Amino acid sequence: MSSDQTIQLFSQLMWNAALIAAPLLLTTLVVGLLVSVFQAVTQIQEMSLTFIPKLLAAGIVLVAAGPWMLNRLVGYSTSLIAGIPRYF
């Protein structure tokens, strides 16, 4: 296995990881920002107020985007395993 192949595999791995994690991370980021603004405006400093909306949003995103995330992961894994003979 050459260093070019290794770099290409690592690049594909990082790209797929970023794509798979993006919906969940972006959603929790936006919800966390909205809750923080709400807390600053109303001066409510309840700790559970920050976690519960993020957990609910993450659950909704996992239900909605979970099949796509799983298909993406399975597709990458399948192509990686199928390409093992090429690498050696």
Beta strands, then each sheet from edge to edge (+ up, - down):
end
